[in-house]
Amino acid sequence: MAYCKVSQAEIHYEDFGEGKPILMIHGYSPDHRLMTGCMEPIFTKRDGWRRIYIDLPGMGLTKNYNDITSSDEMLDAVLEFIQDIIPNQEYLIAGESYGGYLARGVIQKQKEKVLGAAFICPVIIPFPEKRTIEEHKILKSDERFIGKLSKKELEYFRNNNVVLDEYTWLRYNEEVLSGCKIADEKFLNKVKNKYGFTFEIDQSDFNKPSVFLLGRQDSSVGYKDALDLINKYSRGTFAVLDKAGHNLQIEQPQLFNNLVNEWLDRIEESLHHI
């Protein structure tokens, strides 16, 4: 089991493949399985990439993080991790939900090292009451299958997903809920009090290939706030996917794979032109 000791935590991470590094950052409460679940299948068909999946403090198997009290300190831990694991290297970054917020913090702090960025249902505005979110709608439901779930399972499933069928449940349970079940709720609630960075992000243009994958029915972070960043990401693809909520990568797997592959193609192209 791989660990990296930084000032305020011992960060657990998984490390696969060789080549240009991609740092993968999951959302708030799950763990690295959220990102391995959707990203690893992409790399069965492409090589030349080193994938580094971290467990953020308070989540997954990361340890000794109790001194962290804010998103600023969460970001410091990620920046220190980057410096330890891929010192002075250029890399890509992919973040889901809160991981997308942290990724924008990383870009603000060391933009020159980031070769490209992928955002999956990213938190744009840290404070829920200020977000423009969508009404939660269930667009597809396999009644026969969901009848087999326990009351509690169904409650989780219905609250967070737009497509309720066996495929979505199996992945949601394995990639999302499994991490949420072992999260340190007390710690996460403490950090929520200082969930927004104390400094401004998105302060300058990011002109490397990027992709924003946004769920049309995302009732957690919405999609409209992300569109406000369109002028800051001059090489950004902004895709708003119908029949997709906050677990877009599971509900629209084919489009997700195609758009992430196309993002990587653009990065490979831009690297060959340097």
C-alpha positions in Angstrom: 0.0 0.0 0.0 1.5 3.3 -1.1 1.6 6.3 1.3 3.2 9.7 0.9 3.8 11.7 4.1 3.2 15.5 3.8 3.1 18.1 6.6 -0.5 17.5 7.7 -1.3 14.0 6.5 -0.2 10.6 5.3 -1.8 10.4 1.9 -2.7 7.0 0.5 -2.5 6.7 -3.3 -2.6 4.2 -6.1 -0.1 4.4 -8.9 -0.5 2.7 -12.3 1.4 2.8 -15.6 4.3 4.8 -16.9 4.7 8.0 -18.9 3.3 11.5 -18.5 1.7 11.7 -15.0 -2.1 12.4 -14.5 -3.2 13.3 -11.0 -6.7 12.1 -10.3 -8.7 13.8 -7.5 -12.1 12.4 -6.3 -15.0 14.3 -4.7 -16.1 15.0 -1.1 -16.7 11.8 0.9 -15.9 9.1 -1.6 -12.3 7.9 -2.2 -10.0 7.1 -5.1 -12.3 4.3 -6.4 -14.6 7.0 -7.8 -11.8 8.0 -10.2 -10.2 4.5 -10.8 -13.7 3.3 -11.7 -14.3 5.7 -14.6 -10.7 6.5 -15.7 -8.9 3.1 -15.6 -11.0 1.5 -18.4 -9.8 4.3 -20.7 -6.2 3.3 -20.2 -6.7 -0.4 -21.2 -6.5 1.0 -24.8 -3.9 3.7 -24.4 -0.4 3.7 -22.9 2.2 6.4 -22.2 0.4 7.7 -19.1 1.1 7.3 -15.4 -2.1 7.5 -13.4 -1.9 8.6 -9.8 -5.1 8.3 -7.8 -5.1 9.9 -4.3 -7.3 9.6 -1.3 -7.9 13.1 0.1 -7.6 13.7 3.8 -10.6 12.4 5.8 -11.4 9.9 3.0 -10.3 6.5 1.8 -7.2 5.1 3.6 -5.4 8.5 4.1 -4.2 8.9 7.8 -3.1 11.4 10.4 -4.9 14.4 8.8 -6.7 15.8 11.9 -4.8 19.1 11.9 -6.3 20.1 8.5 -9.2 22.5 9.0 -9.9 24.1 5.6 -9.9 23.7 1.8 -6.7 25.8 1.8 -5.0 23.2 3.9 -6.5 20.3 1.8 -5.0 22.1 -1.3 -1.6 22.5 0.5 -1.6 18.7 1.2 -2.3 18.0 -2.5 0.5 20.5 -3.7 3.0 18.9 -1.3 2.0 15.4 -2.5 2.6 16.6 -6.1 6.0 17.9 -5.2 7.0 14.6 -3.4 5.7 12.2 -6.0 6.4 14.0 -9.3 8.9 16.6 -8.3 9.4 19.4 -10.8 7.5 17.5 -13.5 4.8 18.6 -15.8 1.5 16.7 -15.4 -2.2 16.6 -16.2 -5.0 16.9 -13.6 -8.5 15.4 -13.5 -10.9 16.2 -10.7 -14.5 15.2 -9.9 -16.8 17.5 -7.9 -14.8 18.9 -5.0 -11.7 17.4 -6.7 -12.5 19.8 -9.6 -12.5 22.7 -7.2 -9.1 21.6 -5.8 -7.8 21.1 -9.3 -8.6 24.8 -10.1 -6.7 25.7 -6.9 -3.7 23.7 -8.2 -3.9 25.5 -11.5 -4.0 28.8 -9.8 -0.9 27.9 -7.8 1.2 26.2 -10.5 -0.4 26.7 -13.9 2.9 26.4 -15.8 3.3 22.8 -14.8 -0.2 21.7 -15.7 -0.4 20.4 -19.3 -4.2 19.9 -19.3 -7.2 19.5 -17.1 -10.4 17.5 -17.0 -13.3 18.4 -14.8 -16.1 16.0 -14.0 -19.2 17.6 -12.5 -16.9 20.1 -10.8 -17.7 22.3 -7.8 -17.5 25.8 -9.2 -19.1 27.7 -6.3 -18.1 26.2 -2.9 -21.2 27.4 -1.1 -24.3 25.4 -2.0 -26.7 28.2 -1.4 -25.0 30.3 -4.1 -25.0 27.6 -6.8 -27.4 27.5 -9.8 -28.5 24.0 -9.5 -31.0 21.9 -11.4 -34.1 20.2 -10.0 -33.4 16.6 -9.3 -35.3 14.4 -11.9 -35.2 10.6 -12.4 -35.3 10.1 -16.2 -35.0 6.3 -16.3 -36.0 3.7 -13.8 -36.0 -0.1 -13.9 -38.7 -0.8 -11.4 -38.1 -4.5 -11.3 -34.5 -4.1 -10.4 -34.9 -1.3 -7.8 -37.5 -3.4 -6.1 -34.7 -5.7 -5.0 -32.8 -2.9 -3.1 -33.2 -2.3 0.6 -35.0 0.9 1.7 -31.8 2.6 2.6 -30.0 1.6 -0.6 -33.0 2.9 -2.6 -33.0 6.2 -0.7 -29.3 6.8 -1.5 -29.8 5.7 -5.1 -32.8 7.9 -5.8 -31.4 11.0 -4.2 -28.2 11.0 -6.2 -28.9 9.5 -9.6 -30.9 10.2 -12.7 -30.8 6.7 -14.2 -31.9 4.0 -11.8 -31.0 0.6 -13.2 -28.7 -2.3 -12.4 -25.7 -1.1 -14.3 -25.8 2.3 -12.5 -26.4 0.8 -9.1 -23.5 -1.6 -9.3 -21.1 1.1 -10.3 -22.5 3.7 -7.9 -22.3 1.2 -5.0 -18.8 0.1 -5.9 -17.2 3.4 -6.9 -19.1 6.0 -4.8 -20.9 4.5 -1.8 -18.0 2.2 -0.9 -15.8 5.3 -0.2 -18.6 7.3 1.4 -19.1 4.5 4.0 -15.6 4.8 5.3 -15.3 8.7 5.2 -14.6 10.6 8.4 -17.8 12.5 8.7 -16.8 14.5 11.7 -13.6 15.7 10.0 -15.5 16.5 6.7 -18.1 18.6 8.6 -15.3 20.5 10.2 -13.6 21.3 6.9 -17.0 22.3 5.4 -17.0 25.4 7.7 -14.0 26.6 5.6 -14.9 24.9 2.3 -14.1 27.9 0.1 -10.5 29.0 -0.6 -9.4 32.2 1.0 -7.8 33.3 -2.3 -9.2 33.9 -5.7 -9.0 31.2 -8.4 -9.6 31.4 -12.2 -7.6 34.6 -12.2 -5.9 34.1 -15.5 -6.5 32.2 -18.7 -5.7 28.5 -18.9 -4.7 27.8 -22.5 -4.0 24.1 -22.4 -6.5 21.4 -23.6 -9.2 21.0 -21.0 -12.7 19.4 -20.8 -15.7 20.2 -18.6 -18.2 17.3 -18.3 -21.4 18.7 -16.9 -24.6 16.9 -16.0 -27.8 18.6 -17.3 -29.7 17.2 -14.3 -27.0 17.7 -11.7 -28.8 18.8 -8.6 -25.6 18.9 -6.5 -23.5 21.5 -8.4 -25.5 22.2 -11.5 -23.9 22.9 -14.9 -24.6 26.6 -15.5 -22.0 28.0 -13.1 -19.3 26.1 -15.0 -20.3 27.8 -18.3 -19.2 31.2 -16.7 -15.6 29.9 -17.0 -15.8 29.4 -20.7 -13.6 32.5 -21.4 -11.0 31.4 -18.9 -10.4 28.1 -20.6 -9.5 29.0 -24.1 -8.9 25.3 -25.1 -11.8 24.0 -23.1 -14.5 21.7 -24.4 -17.7 22.3 -22.4 -20.1 19.4 -22.7 -23.5 19.5 -21.0 -24.9 15.9 -21.1 -28.6 15.1 -20.9 -29.6 12.1 -18.8 -26.8 12.8 -16.4 -26.7 14.0 -12.8 -23.8 14.3 -10.4 -22.6 10.8 -11.4 -22.3 11.6 -15.1 -19.4 9.3 -15.6 -21.6 6.3 -14.6 -24.9 7.5 -16.3 -23.3 8.4 -19.6 -20.3 6.1 -19.8 -19.9 6.1 -23.6 -19.9 9.8 -23.9 -17.7 10.1 -20.9 -15.1 7.7 -22.5 -15.2 9.4 -25.8 -14.8 12.9 -24.4 -11.9 11.9 -22.1 -10.2 10.1 -24.9 -10.6 13.1 -27.2 -9.2 15.4 -24.4 -6.1 13.1 -24.2 -5.8 13.1 -28.0 -5.7 16.9 -27.9 -3.0 16.9 -25.2 -0.8 14.4 -27.1 -1.2 16.6 -30.2 -0.2 19.7 -28.3 2.8 17.9 -26.7 4.1 16.9 -30.2 3.9 20.5 -31.3 6.0 21.9 -28.5 
